[in-house]
Amino acid sequence: MVEIFGGPYFFSCLVTCFPSHQGREHCFILTCQECEFV
């Protein structure tokens, strides 16, 4: 599970992340098959 943009939702997806200048990671979904909010 990866937290996306510091939000309350979690995704079961393949993502790539990098640290932002604000000190939190920004994540982008690479593939999202059968992705679900949990």
Contacts in CASP RR format, 6 or more apart in sequence:
PFRMAT RR
TARGET T0000
AUTHOR 0000-0000-0000
METHOD contacts of the structure
MODEL  1
MVEIFGGPYFFSCLVTCFPSHQGREHCFILTCQECEFV
1 10 0 8 1.000
1 11 0 8 1.000
1 12 0 8 1.000
1 38 0 8 1.000
2 10 0 8 1.000
2 11 0 8 1.000
2 13 0 8 1.000
2 15 0 8 1.000
2 17 0 8 1.000
2 27 0 8 1.000
3 10 0 8 1.000
3 27 0 8 1.000
4 10 0 8 1.000
4 11 0 8 1.000
4 15 0 8 1.000
4 27 0 8 1.000
4 29 0 8 1.000
5 26 0 8 1.000
5 27 0 8 1.000
6 24 0 8 1.000
9 37 0 8 1.000
10 37 0 8 1.000
10 38 0 8 1.000
11 29 0 8 1.000
11 32 0 8 1.000
11 35 0 8 1.000
11 36 0 8 1.000
11 37 0 8 1.000
12 34 0 8 1.000
12 35 0 8 1.000
12 36 0 8 1.000
12 38 0 8 1.000
13 29 0 8 1.000
13 30 0 8 1.000
13 31 0 8 1.000
13 32 0 8 1.000
13 33 0 8 1.000
13 35 0 8 1.000
14 29 0 8 1.000
14 30 0 8 1.000
14 31 0 8 1.000
14 32 0 8 1.000
15 27 0 8 1.000
15 28 0 8 1.000
15 29 0 8 1.000
15 30 0 8 1.000
16 27 0 8 1.000
16 28 0 8 1.000
16 30 0 8 1.000
17 25 0 8 1.000
17 26 0 8 1.000
17 27 0 8 1.000
17 28 0 8 1.000
18 25 0 8 1.000
18 26 0 8 1.000
19 25 0 8 1.000
19 26 0 8 1.000
20 26 0 8 1.000
29 35 0 8 1.000
END
